[in-house]
Amino acid sequence: MTDVDYVIVGAGSAGCVLAARLSESGQHSVLLLEAGPKDTSPWIHVPIGYGKTFTDPRVNWMYQTEPDPGLSNQPVMWPRGKVLGGSSSINAMVYIRGHQEDFNDWERLGNRGWSYHDVLPYFKKSEQHCFGESEYHGGTGPMGVSDFRNDVHPLCNSFLSGCEQIGIEPTPDFNGKTMEGSGLWQATIKNGYRVSTATSFLRPAMKRANLDVKTNAQVTRVLFTGREASGVEYIQGGIRHIVKARREVILSGGAINSPQLLELSGVGDPTRLQSMGIPVVHAASRVGEGLQDHLAVCYFYKSKVPTLNNQLRPWWGKVLVGMHYALNRRGPLGMSVNQAGAFVKSRPELARPNLHVYFNPISYTVTKGPTRKLMQPDPWSAYIISFNTCRPTSRGTVHIKSSDPLAAPAIHTHCLSTQEDIDDVYEGARLMRRLSSSPAMQAVTESEYKPGPDVTSHEAILADFRARAGTVYHASCTCMMGTDPSASVVDPTLRVHGIGKLRVVDASVFPAVTSGNTNAPTVMVAEKAADMILSA
């Protein structure tokens, strides 16, 4: 048994940031526990390698949701990082903070200190941005963020021209003054390598004597002394260990694992816990409730001009792009296939964008599940345009199915359970057709082959969406923050209501999912949490 000041559970997007910041002064001892291995796989660090780690159980929890009536009763695979860096080591690296009003919404819900004005300094603190230091960006932070305007596929320019032709104006920076519009994605890539929170925050910090990082160490429960967290129990190499925390235990397991661990530890709905023989430490009915995610569908188009399919499908193309990457750290292997996109208001009366559009100059007919292969695209020239609702109103749940800490929890997504989300399906489909019918896109398009030009009625569009849509891997909100313990899990300082010395710091604390990719706001939450923890 060992005593430390802070125990952090989960070395993912948030946990690595916390470990680096809490150990920075050298005054506090920090133990970081990660259930997965070290991030030594080369597929983690080569940007397009996420096509491999997407289905690799060695670094990926590879959860399966429960069958969802909203998705034709299909289960959906939910990749989650199980490795140093967590999901920041296996994601598509797109860097989007979210709309400024997303964070103002958080504050309007009672979470003082979480407005856009309050969180902007923490976004900037984390960044080593290619645009340099400015009103909206940081230039000296640990996390490299790059721009790929000189490297994207030429079809991206056709997409951007098509956007302008249907009235979607360009924005120079989705993370700057104006999110609305079309443009090229920024990405957490630097010098041809993935920038995870493990490589950017944790790796330099691991040289410190006051930081201990243990991998392949799965935490099975939080320990309590009365109404305070006092440590954790974990298994490493088949051996049970206990570690005590003098100051705090911090859960950073993400939107699946953090509520799971709370319930395994006796914090949750008493009826559920008692039915599984788990002693109730604290009644907290909202643990695991409120799950949100972004749900997208791809529209496939055969192309008149070459796409990345032509480069990455044939063996000789793989050799050529591999050689180019080895020599220059550039080309298709050195970036994401998610290269361009837009944030769009589908109706002019809306105050902010409600649709997130993605453009990929590549196609793989299998777009979800364990058989998707980014390095084995379709054997014809094609591209994809896809969309999802920015701020879905449907909410699901994550709950344990047994008291076994090694058993996966039940993930109920409850997709398309509100009329607002269904309406956005229709509007997104109309937007896909408007974009693909623009002169710029017509000039490069042979035909729409999924869902096909005959899918036009509301009934057919919704049925197609239910059959083909899949997650964009932005799970959040299962330990949401708020001031009312009956409606939230943590308070605005991210302390678990009713429990001392226990916080949750990851995407599960979002009161509502942000408009866009969730890695950047998760890093921000950890940066802000570190300041709150150190000032406590």
N, C-alpha and C positions, 0 to 999 in steps of 0.2 A: 504494500500500500504506500502511495506517494502523495504528498501534499503539494499543490501548486496554487497560484493565485487565481488563474482563469483556466477552465477546461472548455474547449471549443469542440463541439461534436459536428464533424463534417468539414472536409477541406475542399469545399466547392467554390462557387463564384463569390459567396460571402465569407465563408470560413477562412480562406486564404488571406483576404483583405484584413479581417479582424486579427488574425495571428500576426501579420506584419505590423499593424498599427499598435496593438496592445503590447507588443514586445519591443517597440521602437526605442523607448527611453532607456531600456535596460533595467528599469526599476521593478518590473513585474515578471514573475515566472508564468509561462503559458504552455499548456499542453494541447496540441491539435490532434484529434483522433479521426482517422479516415478509414471507412470500411473497405475501400478499394486499394489497389496497388499504387506504386509510384508511376509517374507519367513517362515511362521510358519507351513506349511504343513509338516508332518513327511515324506511324500513321496519325498520331495525335498532333505532331508538329508540322507536317506537310499540310498546308491548308485544305486541299481537296481530299485529304485522308479521312475527313469526317464521313465520307461515303463508306469507309470500312468500319470505323468505330461505331457507326449507327447500328450495326448488328453484331457487335462483338461483346459477348457476355463477360469477358474478362475486365472490361472497363465501363460497362453499361448495365444498369439494373434491368433494362428491357422489360418493364412492367407491361401488363396487359390490363386494359380497362374491362369492366363488366359489360356484357352486351347492352347496347343503348338503343331503345326504341326510336330515338330521334335519328339514329344512323342505321336504319333498317335492321336493328337488332344485331349489329356487328360489334365484336370487341375490337379495340384499336390498340396497337402497340405504342407505348409511351417510353421512348428512350430517356434515361436520366443518367448523368455521369456518375460512375462508381470508380473514381480515380482521383489522384491529386489534380485539383482544378475543377473537379465535378463537371457540370454541364458546360462550363467554359472551355473544357478540353475536348468536347465532342460536338459543339454546336456549329452553326453555319457562319458564325463570326460577324454577322451584320450588327453594326453599332447604331442603335436607335434609342434615344432617351425616353421618348414619349412626348405627347403634346403638353405644352406648358399648363393648360387647364386641367390636365389629369391630376397634377399635384395640388393645384388650387382646390380641386374637388376633395382631395384627401383632407385638406385643412378645413374645408367647409363641413366635413363630416365630424368635426370636433378635434382633429389631430393637429393641435397647434405646433408650429415649427416645421410643417411639412409642405408649405406652399412652394411654388416654383422659385420664388425669391429666396426662400430658405434653403432649398436643396441644390440650387445652381452652384454654389461654391464647392459642394462635395462632388458634383460631376466634374468640375474643373480640376479639383484636387487630384482626382484619379488619372487624369489624361496626360499623355504625351502626344498631343494632337498634331497631325500633319499641317494644320492651318496655323499653328503657333498660338502663343498667348494672345487672348482677345477678351472682349466683353463676354463671349459665350464659351470660350474654350481655354483649357489649360495646356501649357507647353512643357511642363517639367515633371509631371506625374509619372507613376510607374508604368501605366498601361498604354502601350502604343496603339494609336488609331490612325489608319491610313486611308488615302483616297486613291482610286484606281482609274481616273478618267483617261489616262494614257494607255491603259491595258485592257479595257473591257472589249468584248466582242463587238464588231461593227454593227450587228443587229440592234444593239442597245441604242444607237443613234436613230435607227428607224422607229423604235419604240418611243423615244423621247419626242421625235417629230410628230408621230401620231398623237401623242398626248396633247401637244400644242394645237394640233389641227382640230381637236374636239373640245378645246377650251381649258385644258389642264396646263396652267402656266408652269414653267420651270422654277424650282427653288434651288439656290446655290448650296444650301446646307440644311438638311432635315433636322439637324440638332442646333440650329442657330435661331435667328429671329422668327423665321416662318417655316413651319413644318409642312403646311399644305402645299401641294404641287408635285411635280415629277422631277426625278433626278437620279443620280448614281449613288449607291450605298457606300457609306464608309464602313470599314471593317477593322476588327481587332487582329490585324496582321502587320508585321513589321519585318522588313528585309527578307520577305519571302517565307516567314515562319508565323505560325499561329501565336497569338499573344493570349494566353490563358491567365487567370489570376494566380495560377501556380508558378508560371514562368516570370510574370511581371512583379507580383507582390511577394509570394512566398519564397521563391528560390533565393533572392538576396537575403531575406530575413533568416533563413535556416543556418546562416553562419553565426548567429547570435547564441551565446551560451544559455540565455534565459528562455529559449524557445525549443521545445521538444516536439517533433512530429512523428507520429506512429501510424504506419499504413497497415492494411489488412487487419484493422482493429475495429470490430463492429460493436458499437455501444448497444447494450441490451436494455438498460433502464437508467433513469436518473434516481439518485438516492436522496432522501429527505431526512432532515432532523426537524421534527415538528412541521412548521409551515414554511421552512426554508430548504432550498436545494443545497445539499452538502457535498455532492460528488456524483460520480457515475460508475456503473459497472460495465466492463467491456470484455469481449472475447478476442484473443489474438493467438493464433497457432493452436487453437483448441483449449487454451488455458484461460480461466476466468481471472480477471484483474479488477481491482477497485482502486480508484483514485479520488482523493478529496480535493475540493475547491475551497480555498479560503475566502475568496471574494465572490465569484459568480460561476455558474454553469451557463453556457450559451449554446443554444441549439441552432445549427446552421445546416440542417440536413435537406432543406428545400421543401417544396410544397407537398411532397409525398412523405418523406421520412420524418420531418419534424412533428406533424400531428400524430404519426404512427408512434413515435417514441414517447410523446406525451401520454398517449393512451396506455401504452405498455407500462408506463411509470405510475399510473393511477390518477392522471389528470385528464378528465373528460366527462362524458355523460355517465352518471352513476349506474343507470340501468344497463347500459352497454357493458361497462366494465365489470359489474357484478355478475352478469350472465356468462362472463368468461373467466370468472374466478380471480379477477384482479382487484386487490384491496383499493378502495377509493381514498386517495390522498386529498384531492380537491375536486369538487364538482364544477365542471366547466363545459357547459352544453354545446358551446360553439366550436370546440376543437374538432377539426376535420370538416367543418361545414363551410359553405361559401366558395367552393372550388371554382375558379375561372380559367379559361384557356381560349386561345384563338383557333378557330376552326376554318380551314381553307379548302377550296376545291380548285383543281387545275383545268384550264381549257387548253387543249393541244391543237397545234396548227402545223401542217406540213409546209415546208418552206421552199421557195424557188431558189434560194441562195444557200450556200454552205452555212452550217451552224456548228456548234461544238461537237455535235454527233459525228460529224465528218472527221474531226481530229481525234476524238477519244474512243470511237468504236473500233477501227481497224487496229491490228497489232502494231503495224508500222507507225500509225499515228501515236499510239501510246509511247513507242520508243522515242519518237521525235520530241514530244512534249516533255518526256522524262529527261532527255538530254538537255533540252533548253532550260528546264528548271535546275538541273544539276550544275549547269554552267553559269546561269544568270539569276537564279532564284526568282524567276518571273514566268509568265505564261499561265495556261489554264491550271497547272498544279499549284501555283503560288497564290491563288485567289479563290473566292467562293464562286459557285455557279449562280448564286443570287447576286446579280450585278446591277440591276436598275429597278425602279419601281415608282410608286406614287402614293400619296395620301390625298384622298378625294372626298369632296362632299357630293353625295349622289343627288341631293336636293338643295337648291340655292338658299332655302330658308334656314338650313342648319348652321349652327354657330361654329362648328369645327368639323374636320373630316370624320366620316363614319366608315370609310372603306380603305383598307390597306391593300395595295396592288403590288404584285411581284412580277418581274420579267426575268426569265431564264432563257438564254440562247442555247438551250439543250433540252432534250426530252427523254424521259424514261417512263414508259407506259405504266409500269408499276411504281407508284409514287408513295406508297405507304406500306408498312409491314416489313418483316425480316427479309423479303426477297428483293428489296430495292437496291440497285447497284449504280452508284454515280459514275463509276468507271466503265460501265457497260451500257451506254445509252442505246436508244432505238437505232436500228440499222437504216435509217433514212434521215434526211435533213428535216429538222423540226424544232419548234420552240414552244415554250409554255408561258401563258399569262395566267396568274391566279389571283384570288382575292380572299380576304377575310374581313369580318366585322371588327372595327377598331375596339369598340367597348361593348362586348356582348353582355346581355342581361341575364342569360341563363346561368345557373349555378349548380354545381354538383357537390360531391362529398368524397372524402378519403377516410376510411375507418378500418381498424384492425379486424381480421376475421377470426383470430384466436389469440391466446396469450403467448404463442410461440414468437419470440423476437426475430426469428429467421424466416418467418412466413410473410409473403407479400400481402400488403393490405388490399382491401376492396376499393377500387376507384370507380365511382358512379359519375359519369360525365353530365348526364341530363341535357345533352345538346339540343338546341332548337326547341327549348321548352317555353319560350316566350314569343309572342307575335312580332315584337320588335326585331328579334334575330331572324325570323322567317322573312320579314319584309326586306331585310338587308340581303338575303339570298336572291330575291327577285331583282333588286336594284344592282347587285353585283353582277348578275348575269347580263343585264342590259348594258352595263359598263363594258364588260368583256366584248360584247358584240360591237359596241360603238368604237372601241379601240381597234379591234381587228378589221373594222370596215373603213378606217381612216385611210386616206390616199397613201400615206407613207407605209402603212402596214400592208395594204393591198398590193403594193409594188413588190413585196417580198414574200407574199403568202400564196400558197397553192390552194389550200383548202383547210377547213376546220374538220378534224377527225375525231375529236372527243370534246363535248358530248355529241357533236354532230349538228348540222344546220336544221334538222327536223325537230330538235328539242327546243320548243319555243313557248309553249303554254306554261302558265304558272304551275299546273300540276306536274308537267314533265320536268320543268326546271327544278322544282323542289324534290321530286323523286330522284333525279340524277344527283343532286347535292347529297341527299341522304345516303345514296349508294356509294358515292365516290369520295366524299369529303374526309379529311383527316386532320389531326392535330398539327399545329405549328410549334408545339413543344414549349408553350409558354404557361405552364401550370403555376398557379399562384392563389393567394387569398384564403388558404385553409387555416391560418392562425391570425386572422386579420386584426389590425390595430383599431382601437376605438376607446372611447371613454366609458362606455357602458359594459360592464362585465357580462351582462346577459345577452349582449349582441356582438361581442368581440372576445378575443383571446388575450391580446396584449394591449397595454396602454401606449400612449404616444411616445414613451421612452423605451418601448419594446419589452418592458417587464411583463411577465405573465400575471394577469390579475389574480390577486389573492395568495400569491406565492413569493417569498423573498428569494433573492439571489439567483433568479432564473429568468433568462431572456430568450427570445427567439429573434434571430437576425437572418433573414433570407426572404425570398419572394413570397413566402407564405404569409407575411405580415401585410402585404399590400391590401388596402381596403377594397380596391377594385383594380383589375388588370389595366396596365397602361396601354396607350395606343401605339403598338409596335412591339419590337423585340424586347425581351425582358432582362437580358444580361446586364446592360448598362445601368438600368435603374436598380438592379440587385446590388451591383458594386457600390452605387451611390448610398443605398440603405446601409451597407456595411461601413462605409466611410463615416457617415453621420453617427451610426451606432457606436463606433469606436470612440468618438469624441464624447458622447453621452456617458459611456461606461467609464472612461478615464476621469471624467469630471464628477462622477457620483461620490 
